[in-house]
């Protein structure tokens, strides 16, 4: 049985739309780059359940071996994943377990410059273009939530993005390891508050945005 806590949002998915129509379009598709070692460490069931936090229809970046593991566990985790295939010319396309193939679009990989977060700082400007944006699993829920704020309030989305950039710049590899232990249900998040405040702050930012700004499709 998976240990992942499926957090429930605190408002209906369309609640923030009632106030006024969106001002900015989101045309980009977020794809999550996965770490096979993480799947091996936490197990197939928990790993697939973690992907369900992102979406019931996650768009994923991984090697063929991990793809097979995810496809095998997708039904139990109630996932319908697709997988980004890079074409080698700056574009990529989605492939589906059914064999279907999507259209080729440009690809921007935000995981390639995570040391100084330079590319991630332009995240909002990337959302309006029809393209794939690759993010890592540790950022997926925060950046997805920011992308749902952006259509209605670009300034607020920018404030949240700055909070993310600051928090991500401060976390260490150990902090991210503890963050994942919390996400995968191995330790209690509150236990980090006094011992690892940086990891706790990053965790709290993710939960705040996840709970307040749900994905429309879920």
PELINQUI-V175187 format. One record per run of one state. SS is the DSSP state (alpha for helix, beta for strand, coil for the rest). FROM is the first residue (numbers start at 1). TO is the last residue. Records with the same first field share a line. If there is no record, write none. Layout:
SS=FROM-TO + FROM-TO
This chain:
coil=1-14 + 18-28 + 34-35 + 43-43 + 55-58 + 62-63 + 74-81 + 87-90 + 97-100 + 102-104 + 114-119 + 127-130 + 137-139 + 151-153 + 171-172 + 184-188 + 196-196 + 213-218
alpha=15-17 + 36-42 + 44-54 + 64-73 + 110-113 + 120-126 + 140-150 + 154-170 + 173-183 + 189-195 + 197-212
beta=29-33 + 59-61 + 82-86 + 91-96 + 101-101 + 105-109 + 131-136
